[in-house]
Each structure stands twice: as structure tokens, then as C-alpha cells.
Amino acid sequence: MKILDFLRGNLPWLSAGMLLTFLSSFGQTFFISIFAGEIREGFDLTHGQWGGIYTLGTAASALVMVWAGGLTDQFRVRGLAPIILVLLALSCVAMALNPVWWGLILVIFALRFTGQGMTSHIALVAMSRWFVATRGKALSIATLGFAVGEALLPLIFVALMVFIDWRLLWLAAAALALMGIPFILGLLRAERTPQSVAEQSQATGMDDRQWTRNQAMRHWLFWFMIPALLGPSAFNTAFFFHQVHYAEIKGIANVELVAMYPFYTVIGIAAMLGSGWALDRFGTARLIPFMQIPMVIGFVIFAYAGSIFALLAGLFFFALTTGFNTTLPNAFWAEFYGTRYLGSIKAMAAAVMVFGSAIGPGLTGWGIDAGLGLESQYVLVAIYFLFSTVMMVIGIGRAKHVLPRAA
């Protein structure tokens, strides 16, 4: 199918997915972290204390995601997404109005659960379920919302903070989240896969069966994938979370580092679209075991970078895995475990990833307070990604032989 024909035939559903992934930005670390300096100063927090608060709030959101993520198996996107966007807007308002340090735990929980958790989860489950033969293309196009948010929002909001109080900017974020609701309702007037025909439009997984969440969790492959699920969310989050501190270490202004993000985004988009095309052509099993190798290279460069050009090289490799990570893992669950209970299964996977994003900032923040610098930590992170790659090679290598013939 030509890409233009694909876009014309599926534009409303792809646009809804892209809008949801974009709006999830307000609960993503790359957005929250641009206010890190103001938050730490306003509440008199150390790097470790702020990281600990972030860890607690994010970990709590991961626990709730285990239950809430399964709602995507029961409710249509048109009904569930507006409710989550209202809650996301209220979370942004809470950040603007919160007067006490301990309230940050609740605010971070709400932002991470509604933004990074549910808003993106709804979009990705919908793409994986609505599309089968073109799942890779659908995921790569819908997840462009992540890339657009990463490219534009940090640059815009960092620039606005020069003139506008940071708390007022969180009210602006709330307004943007609410503005997305009528667009979602309009785009999904006719939702692609109504519940009434869900049974007839399901793709099977390993052993040509539909796996429930309990069955998936008891299967050995799920546990082989855990390190790969934790890694990017933990250390991608940690990198952006400590971007202000990292810029200080490298002797550059934070705005100079943020100004590199559009380059990072362009490479991520290219990797995202390329992996979506390759996924439909070659399947997940051939691609996913090696998707974190660029992250190894990226973190080694971040550890030793001594110039702007070196930082750009690190962001290049970092972006490759970021792009791959938006399509391949999401297609993996549908391809290996089927789509009938995809919402529940992916909710558990999303909880693991959210938990990883809770560990990353806290672990690295405590390391900074204990005297272990970010540069030394990033060498250890690179070693971790080598380990997760080995685990995927072994696990996928064993499991791919029992996939349905169509896969």
C-alpha cells in the first residue's frame, strides 16, 4: 500500500493517535524537567530530594497503570481519552497552584499517570489494535506526536520562562490539554474498531493463540524483556531529568543543550519512520533484539563528550534507539501475545516502563548526592544496555519459532 493512500484512508485515526501522543508531553519527563531548576529552588530541594519525589510519584503511577491500562480493553478511545485529558489538565493546574514540597509527590503522580501513562497508552494500544498488516506504519506515524512535543515544547517553554512565571506556564499547558478534547471527539466520530466487532478483528500471538495478561506474565519471554523495558524509560528519563545539571557539568547553558533537541527529534523521527517501514517488511522478531545498541554508544559519548559536536553525536545515537523504541516494543506485544487482551498486557508492560522512569531520576539523583558523577554513571548505563541486548537476543531467538505463520 502506498504511503499516501494509507494516510488518506486512515487519516482520522492516525491524527487522533498523533494528537494523544503529543498531549502526553505534559506528563513526560522531557517537559517536566525543564522546570527542574525552578522547582528545586522554589521548594529548596537537592538533586537527590527532587529525584526521590519524582521516583515516589512515578512509581505510584506505575502501580495504578496496572489496573487502569486494562480499561482500553473495555472502553472506546472516544469515551476514555476525553476523561483522561480532563484529568491531565487538572494535574497541570495542580502543579501551578501547589504550595508545599510534599504536594509535589501527588502532582508528579497525577502528571505521570495521566500524561506519560494513560494518554500515550490509549494511543499506542489503539494503533496496535486497529492496524495489523500496517501496524508498523500506523505506530510510526501516530507516535510522531512524541517527537513534535520533544522538539517544540522544551524550546518554547524555556524561552517563555524568561518572561513568564513558570507556574503560569503550567496553566497554559492545562489549557492546551483541554483544547485537544473536541479534536479527539471530532476525529473519532466513527471509531475504527467498535467493541461489537472486536472479536472478529483480532490477531493471534505465539502458538496461534490469544494470551491473557496472567498467561503472558507467567511466560518466560516476558521476563527476558524486562531489562529492555526498564532501560530506555529509566535512563532516557534520567538524561532529560538532569539536563540542567548535565549542562552545568559540560560548561554550557541549558538553553544551548535544549537548542540541540530539534536535531535529536529529526533523527528520532527518521528512526521511527524507518523502523515502522522495516517492521511491516521484516517483522518485530528480526529487529527488536538489536534496537538498544545505539544507546550503548550514545551514553559512552555522553560520558566523555567535551564539545558541542560530541554532544550532537551522542544525541544522534540516543535518538536512534528512541525512535526504534516508539514502534518496535509496541508492535512486539501484539505480535507475540495477540491483540484480544492487548490493553491489559501492554498496561503491565507500560507499568514496568513507568516504574523504570521512576527509578532512573531517583537512582541518578542519589548518585549525584553521593559523589558519583553523571559522567561515571553513564558508563555504567552503557554496560546495562549491553546486558539488556543479550537478554533480548536470547529470548526473542527462542520465541520467534512459535509465532503464527503470518507474522
C-alpha positions as CSV (number, residue, x, y, z in Angstrom):
1,M,0.0,0.0,0.0
2,K,1.4,3.4,-1.0
3,I,2.0,5.7,1.9
4,L,-0.2,8.5,0.6
5,D,-3.1,6.0,0.0
6,F,-2.5,4.7,3.6
7,L,-2.7,8.2,5.0
8,R,-5.7,9.2,3.0
9,G,-7.6,6.1,4.1
10,N,-6.7,6.3,7.7
11,L,-6.2,10.0,8.4
12,P,-8.7,10.5,11.2
13,W,-7.5,7.6,13.3
14,L,-3.8,8.3,12.8
15,S,-4.4,12.0,13.6
16,A,-6.2,11.1,16.8
17,G,-3.2,8.9,17.8
18,M,-0.7,11.6,17.0
19,L,-2.7,14.2,18.9
20,L,-2.8,12.0,22.0
21,T,0.9,11.3,21.9
22,F,1.6,15.0,21.6
23,L,-0.7,15.9,24.5
24,S,1.0,13.2,26.7
25,S,4.1,15.6,26.6
26,F,2.7,17.4,29.6
27,G,3.3,14.3,31.8
28,Q,6.6,13.3,30.1
29,T,10.0,13.9,31.8
30,F,11.4,16.0,28.9
31,F,8.7,18.6,29.7
32,I,8.6,18.4,33.5
33,S,12.4,18.5,33.7
34,I,12.6,22.0,32.0
35,F,11.1,23.3,35.3
36,A,13.6,21.3,37.5
37,G,15.7,24.3,38.4
38,E,12.6,26.4,39.4
39,I,11.0,23.6,41.3
40,R,14.2,22.8,43.3
41,E,14.7,26.5,44.0
42,G,11.1,27.1,44.9
43,F,10.9,24.2,47.4
44,D,14.6,24.2,48.5
45,L,15.3,20.7,47.3
46,T,18.6,18.9,46.5
47,H,19.0,16.8,43.3
48,G,18.5,13.7,45.4
49,Q,15.4,15.0,47.1
50,W,13.8,16.1,43.9
51,G,14.8,12.8,42.3
52,G,13.2,11.0,45.2
53,I,10.0,12.9,45.0
54,Y,9.9,12.1,41.2
55,T,10.6,8.4,41.9
56,L,7.8,8.1,44.5
57,G,5.2,9.9,42.4
58,T,6.1,8.0,39.2
59,A,6.3,4.6,41.0
60,A,2.8,5.2,42.4
61,S,1.5,5.9,38.9
62,A,3.1,2.7,37.6
63,L,1.1,0.7,40.2
64,V,-2.2,2.3,39.2
65,M,-1.4,1.8,35.5
66,V,-1.5,-2.0,36.0
67,W,-5.3,-1.6,36.7
68,A,-6.2,1.4,34.7
69,G,-4.4,0.3,31.5
70,G,-6.8,-2.5,31.1
71,L,-9.7,-0.1,30.6
72,T,-8.6,0.2,27.0
73,D,-9.9,-3.4,26.5
74,Q,-13.3,-2.3,27.8
75,F,-13.9,1.3,26.5
76,R,-13.5,3.0,23.2
77,V,-10.9,5.7,22.8
78,R,-13.6,8.3,22.1
79,G,-15.1,7.7,25.5
80,L,-11.9,7.2,27.6
81,A,-9.5,9.7,26.1
82,P,-11.5,12.9,27.0
83,I,-11.8,11.8,30.6
84,I,-8.0,11.3,30.8
85,L,-7.3,14.6,29.2
86,V,-9.5,16.4,31.7
87,L,-7.5,14.7,34.5
88,L,-4.3,15.7,32.8
89,A,-5.4,19.3,32.6
90,L,-6.3,19.3,36.3
91,S,-2.8,17.8,37.1
92,C,-1.2,20.7,35.3
93,V,-3.3,23.2,37.3
94,A,-2.2,21.4,40.5
95,M,1.5,21.9,39.6
96,A,0.8,25.6,39.1
97,L,-1.0,26.0,42.4
98,N,0.8,23.6,44.7
99,P,2.3,25.4,47.7
100,V,4.2,22.7,49.6
101,W,7.0,20.3,48.8
102,W,5.1,17.1,49.8
103,G,2.3,18.1,47.4
104,L,4.8,17.5,44.6
105,I,4.5,13.8,45.2
106,L,0.8,13.9,44.4
107,V,1.3,16.3,41.5
108,I,4.0,14.1,39.9
109,F,1.8,11.0,40.4
110,A,-1.1,12.7,38.6
111,L,1.0,14.1,35.7
112,R,2.9,10.8,35.1
113,F,-0.3,8.7,35.4
114,T,-2.5,10.8,33.1
115,G,0.2,12.0,30.7
116,Q,3.1,9.6,30.2
117,G,0.9,6.7,31.4
118,M,-2.7,6.7,30.2
119,T,-2.7,9.3,27.3
120,S,0.1,7.6,25.5
121,H,-1.1,4.1,26.4
122,I,-4.5,4.8,24.9
123,A,-2.9,6.0,21.6
124,L,-0.5,3.1,21.3
125,V,-2.9,0.3,22.2
126,A,-5.4,1.8,19.6
127,M,-2.8,1.8,16.8
128,S,-1.6,-1.7,17.7
129,R,-5.2,-3.0,17.7
130,W,-6.7,-1.0,14.8
131,F,-3.9,-2.0,12.4
132,V,-2.4,-5.4,11.7
133,A,-0.6,-5.7,8.3
134,T,0.3,-1.9,8.5
135,R,0.9,-1.8,12.3
136,G,4.4,-0.5,11.9
137,K,3.4,2.4,9.7
138,A,0.5,3.3,12.0
139,L,2.7,3.3,15.1
140,S,5.5,5.3,13.5
141,I,3.0,8.0,12.2
142,A,0.9,8.2,15.4
143,T,4.0,8.5,17.6
144,L,5.2,11.5,15.7
145,G,3.3,13.4,18.4
146,F,6.0,12.4,20.9
147,A,8.7,13.8,18.5
148,V,6.8,17.0,17.9
149,G,6.4,17.6,21.6
150,E,10.0,16.9,22.3
151,A,11.2,19.2,19.5
152,L,8.9,22.2,20.2
153,L,7.7,22.3,23.8
154,P,11.0,22.5,25.7
155,L,12.3,25.2,23.4
156,I,9.1,27.2,23.5
157,F,8.6,26.9,27.3
158,V,12.3,27.5,28.2
159,A,12.1,30.7,26.1
160,L,8.8,31.8,27.7
161,M,10.2,31.3,31.2
162,V,12.4,34.3,30.6
163,F,9.3,36.5,30.6
164,I,6.6,34.5,32.3
165,D,6.4,32.9,35.7
166,W,6.8,29.1,35.5
167,R,3.6,28.4,37.3
168,L,1.6,30.4,34.8
169,L,3.1,28.2,32.0
170,W,1.6,25.1,33.7
171,L,-1.8,26.8,33.4
172,A,-1.1,27.2,29.7
173,A,-0.3,23.5,29.5
174,A,-3.7,22.7,31.1
175,A,-5.5,24.9,28.6
176,L,-3.8,23.0,25.7
177,A,-4.8,19.6,27.1
178,L,-8.4,20.7,27.3
179,M,-8.3,22.1,23.8
180,G,-7.4,18.7,22.5
181,I,-10.7,17.1,23.6
182,P,-13.0,18.5,20.9
183,F,-10.5,17.5,18.2
184,I,-10.4,13.9,19.6
185,L,-14.2,13.7,19.6
186,G,-14.4,15.0,16.0
187,L,-11.7,12.7,14.6
188,L,-13.2,9.6,16.2
189,R,-16.9,10.2,15.3
190,A,-16.6,6.7,13.7
191,E,-14.1,4.7,15.7
192,R,-12.1,2.2,13.6
193,T,-12.8,-0.9,15.7
194,P,-16.0,-0.8,17.7
195,Q,-16.3,-3.2,20.6
196,S,-19.1,-5.1,18.7
197,V,-16.7,-6.4,16.1
198,A,-13.6,-6.6,18.3
199,E,-13.7,-10.4,18.4
200,Q,-13.6,-10.7,14.6
201,S,-10.6,-8.3,14.1
202,Q,-8.1,-9.9,16.5
203,A,-4.6,-11.0,15.5
204,T,-3.2,-14.0,17.4
205,G,0.2,-14.3,19.0
206,M,2.6,-17.2,19.8
207,D,1.2,-20.7,19.3
208,D,-1.6,-19.0,17.3
209,R,-3.5,-18.1,20.5
210,Q,-4.7,-15.1,22.4
211,W,-2.7,-14.6,25.6
212,T,-4.3,-13.1,28.7
213,R,-2.2,-10.9,30.9
214,N,-1.7,-13.6,33.6
215,Q,-0.6,-16.1,30.9
216,A,1.8,-13.5,29.4
217,M,3.3,-12.8,32.8
218,R,3.9,-16.5,33.5
219,H,5.6,-16.9,30.2
220,W,9.4,-16.8,30.3
221,L,9.7,-14.3,27.4
222,F,8.0,-11.6,29.4
223,W,10.9,-11.7,31.9
224,F,13.6,-11.8,29.3
225,M,12.1,-8.5,28.0
226,I,12.0,-6.8,31.5
227,P,15.6,-5.3,31.3
228,A,14.8,-3.9,27.8
229,L,11.6,-2.3,29.0
230,L,13.2,-0.8,32.1
231,G,16.3,0.6,30.4
232,P,15.2,3.2,28.0
233,S,12.5,4.6,30.2
234,A,14.8,4.7,33.2
235,F,17.9,6.3,31.6
236,N,16.2,8.3,28.8
237,T,14.2,9.8,31.6
238,A,17.3,10.4,33.8
239,F,19.1,12.1,31.0
240,F,16.4,14.7,30.4
241,F,15.6,14.9,34.1
242,H,19.1,16.0,34.9
243,Q,19.6,18.1,31.8
244,V,20.2,21.3,33.7
245,H,22.9,19.7,35.9
246,Y,24.4,17.9,32.9
247,A,24.7,21.2,31.0
248,E,26.5,22.7,34.0
249,I,28.9,19.8,34.0
250,K,29.7,20.3,30.4
251,G,30.1,24.1,30.8
252,I,27.2,25.1,28.6
253,A,23.9,27.0,29.2
254,N,20.8,24.9,29.4
255,V,19.3,26.7,26.5
256,E,22.3,25.6,24.4
257,L,21.5,22.0,25.3
258,V,17.8,22.4,24.7
259,A,18.6,24.0,21.3
260,M,20.1,20.6,20.2
261,Y,16.8,18.8,20.8
262,P,15.3,19.6,17.3
263,F,18.3,17.7,15.8
264,Y,17.7,14.9,18.3
265,T,14.0,14.9,17.2
266,V,14.7,14.9,13.5
267,I,16.9,11.8,13.9
268,G,14.3,10.2,16.2
269,I,11.6,10.8,13.6
270,A,13.7,9.3,10.9
271,A,14.4,6.2,13.0
272,M,10.8,6.0,14.0
273,L,9.5,6.1,10.4
274,G,12.3,3.8,9.2
275,S,11.6,1.2,11.9
276,G,7.9,1.3,11.1
277,W,8.6,0.5,7.5
278,A,11.1,-2.2,8.4
279,L,8.7,-3.7,11.0
280,D,6.0,-4.2,8.3
281,R,8.6,-5.7,6.0
282,F,10.7,-7.9,8.3
283,G,8.6,-8.3,11.5
284,T,9.4,-7.5,15.1
285,A,11.5,-10.6,15.8
286,R,14.3,-9.7,13.4
287,L,14.6,-6.1,14.6
288,I,13.9,-5.7,18.3
289,P,16.9,-7.6,19.8
290,F,19.3,-5.0,18.5
291,M,17.4,-1.7,19.0
292,Q,19.4,-0.7,22.1
293,I,22.9,-1.0,20.7
294,P,22.9,2.7,19.7
295,M,22.0,3.6,23.3
296,V,25.3,1.9,24.4
297,I,27.2,4.2,22.0
298,G,25.2,7.3,23.0
299,F,25.8,7.0,26.7
300,V,29.5,6.3,26.2
301,I,29.7,9.5,24.2
302,F,27.7,11.5,26.8
303,A,30.2,10.3,29.5
304,Y,33.3,11.6,27.6
305,A,31.9,14.4,25.4
306,G,34.0,17.5,25.5
307,S,32.4,19.6,22.8
308,I,29.1,20.6,21.2
309,F,29.8,18.3,18.3
310,A,30.4,15.3,20.6
311,L,27.1,16.1,22.4
312,L,25.4,16.1,19.0
313,A,27.0,12.7,18.1
314,G,25.7,11.4,21.4
315,L,22.2,12.7,20.7
316,F,22.3,11.1,17.3
317,F,22.8,7.6,18.7
318,F,20.4,8.3,21.6
319,A,17.8,9.3,19.1
320,L,18.1,6.1,17.0
321,T,17.1,3.9,20.0
322,T,14.4,6.5,21.0
323,G,12.9,6.2,17.5
324,F,13.1,2.4,17.5
325,N,11.6,2.3,20.9
326,T,8.4,4.1,19.9
327,T,7.4,1.4,17.4
328,L,9.1,-2.0,18.0
329,P,8.1,-2.7,21.6
330,N,4.5,-1.6,21.0
331,A,4.3,-4.0,18.0
332,F,6.1,-6.7,20.0
333,W,3.2,-7.2,22.4
334,A,0.6,-7.5,19.6
335,E,2.7,-9.8,17.5
336,F,3.9,-12.2,20.2
337,Y,0.8,-12.2,22.5
338,G,-2.1,-11.3,20.3
339,T,-4.5,-8.3,20.4
340,R,-7.6,-9.6,22.2
341,Y,-6.2,-8.7,25.6
342,L,-3.6,-6.2,24.4
343,G,-4.7,-3.4,26.6
344,S,-4.2,-5.4,29.8
345,I,-0.9,-6.9,28.7
346,K,0.5,-3.6,27.5
347,A,-0.7,-2.0,30.7
348,M,1.6,-4.3,32.6
349,A,4.4,-3.5,30.2
350,A,3.7,0.2,30.5
351,A,3.7,-0.1,34.3
352,V,7.2,-1.6,34.1
353,M,8.3,1.2,31.8
354,V,6.8,3.9,34.1
355,F,8.4,2.2,37.0
356,G,11.7,2.4,35.1
357,S,11.2,6.1,34.6
358,A,10.7,6.3,38.4
359,I,13.9,4.5,39.1
360,G,16.1,6.5,36.7
361,P,15.9,10.0,38.1
362,G,15.9,8.8,41.8
363,L,18.9,6.5,41.3
364,T,21.0,9.0,39.4
365,G,20.0,11.8,41.7
366,W,21.1,9.9,44.7
367,G,24.3,9.0,42.9
368,I,25.0,12.7,42.3
369,D,24.4,13.5,46.0
370,A,26.7,10.6,47.0
371,G,29.5,11.9,44.8
372,L,29.2,9.6,41.8
373,G,29.1,12.0,38.9
374,L,26.7,11.7,35.9
375,E,29.6,11.0,33.6
376,S,30.7,8.0,35.6
377,Q,27.1,6.8,35.9
378,Y,26.6,7.0,32.1
379,V,29.4,4.5,31.6
380,L,27.5,2.1,33.9
381,V,24.3,2.8,31.9
382,A,26.1,1.8,28.7
383,I,27.0,-1.6,30.3
384,Y,23.4,-2.1,31.4
385,F,22.2,-1.7,27.8
386,L,24.7,-4.3,26.6
387,F,23.1,-6.7,29.2
388,S,19.6,-5.9,28.0
389,T,20.6,-6.6,24.4
390,V,22.0,-10.0,25.2
391,M,18.7,-10.9,27.1
392,M,16.6,-9.9,24.1
393,V,18.8,-11.8,21.6
394,I,18.4,-15.0,23.7
395,G,14.7,-14.5,24.5
396,I,13.4,-13.5,21.0
397,G,15.7,-16.1,19.4
398,R,13.8,-18.8,21.3
399,A,10.3,-17.4,21.0
400,K,10.2,-16.5,17.3
401,H,9.9,-20.1,16.2
402,V,6.3,-20.4,17.6
403,L,4.9,-17.2,16.1
404,P,1.9,-17.6,13.7
405,R,3.0,-18.1,10.0
406,A,1.5,-14.7,9.0
407,A,3.8,-13.0,11.5
